[in-house]
């Protein structure tokens, strides 16, 4: 059980994505956008050069997931939302 509400998670998750993860991805022409947080699941979308890149799965797991879990909570879920699925989060 997560000790934080989704609202509590918003600020720290945004901060880590903007200040730590986005600059790492930007070096390779990639970008990331925080779409939503629901039930301790962080919905992000990899953008820019990350779209269609074969390493985007590894990026999500070893950069995005690792940073957020280490900084906030190990049980946090991270979901990459494919282009066009932004309004269908409950289906992911």
C-alpha positions as CSV (number, residue, x, y, z in Angstrom):
1,X,0.0,0.0,0.0
2,X,1.4,3.4,-1.0
3,X,1.9,5.8,1.8
4,X,1.1,8.8,-0.4
5,X,-2.0,9.9,-2.3
6,X,-1.7,10.6,-6.0
7,X,-1.9,14.3,-5.2
8,X,1.1,14.0,-2.8
9,X,3.1,12.3,-5.6
10,X,2.4,15.0,-8.2
11,X,5.1,17.5,-7.1
12,X,8.0,15.1,-6.4
13,X,7.3,13.1,-9.6
14,X,7.1,16.3,-11.7
15,X,10.3,17.6,-10.1
16,X,12.3,14.4,-10.8
17,X,11.0,14.1,-14.4
18,X,11.7,17.8,-15.2
19,X,15.1,18.2,-13.4
20,X,16.7,14.8,-13.7
21,X,15.1,12.5,-16.3
22,X,14.2,15.1,-19.0
23,X,17.8,16.4,-19.3
24,X,19.2,12.9,-19.6
25,X,16.7,12.1,-22.5
26,X,17.3,15.5,-24.1
27,X,21.0,14.6,-24.7
28,X,19.8,12.0,-27.1
29,X,17.0,14.1,-28.7
30,X,14.3,12.5,-26.5
31,X,11.7,14.0,-24.3
32,X,9.3,12.9,-21.6
33,X,5.9,14.2,-20.5
34,X,4.1,13.5,-17.3
35,X,0.5,12.8,-18.2
36,X,-1.2,11.7,-15.0
37,X,-0.8,9.8,-11.7
38,X,-3.6,7.4,-10.8
39,X,-3.5,4.8,-8.0
40,X,0.3,5.2,-7.5
41,X,0.9,4.6,-11.3
42,X,2.8,7.3,-13.0
43,X,1.7,7.7,-16.6
44,X,4.4,9.2,-18.8
45,X,4.9,9.6,-22.5
46,X,8.3,9.3,-24.1
47,X,8.5,11.8,-26.9
48,X,10.9,13.2,-29.5
49,X,13.7,10.7,-30.5
50,X,12.3,8.2,-28.0
51,X,9.3,7.5,-30.2
52,X,10.0,4.4,-32.1
53,X,13.5,4.0,-30.7
54,X,14.4,0.4,-29.9
55,X,16.0,1.4,-26.6
56,X,12.9,3.3,-25.3
57,X,11.8,0.2,-23.2
58,X,15.2,0.2,-21.5
59,X,15.1,4.0,-21.1
60,X,11.7,3.6,-19.3
61,X,12.9,0.8,-17.1
62,X,16.5,1.8,-16.2
63,X,16.2,5.6,-16.2
64,X,12.6,6.7,-15.6
65,X,11.5,3.8,-13.4
66,X,14.8,3.6,-11.5
67,X,15.0,7.3,-10.7
68,X,11.4,7.6,-9.6
69,X,11.4,4.4,-7.5
70,X,14.7,5.3,-5.8
71,X,13.6,8.9,-5.1
72,X,10.0,8.3,-4.1
73,X,8.9,4.7,-3.4
74,X,9.9,1.3,-4.7
75,X,6.3,0.2,-5.4
76,X,5.6,3.1,-7.7
77,X,4.3,1.9,-11.1
78,X,5.5,3.6,-14.3
79,X,3.4,3.3,-17.5
80,X,4.6,4.6,-20.9
81,X,1.6,5.9,-22.8
82,X,1.8,5.3,-26.5
83,X,1.1,8.2,-28.9
84,X,-2.7,8.4,-29.4
85,X,-3.6,6.7,-26.1
86,X,-3.5,9.8,-23.9
87,X,-7.3,9.7,-23.3
88,X,-7.4,6.0,-22.7
89,X,-5.2,5.6,-19.6
90,X,-7.6,3.2,-18.0
91,X,-7.0,0.7,-20.9
92,X,-3.3,0.6,-20.3
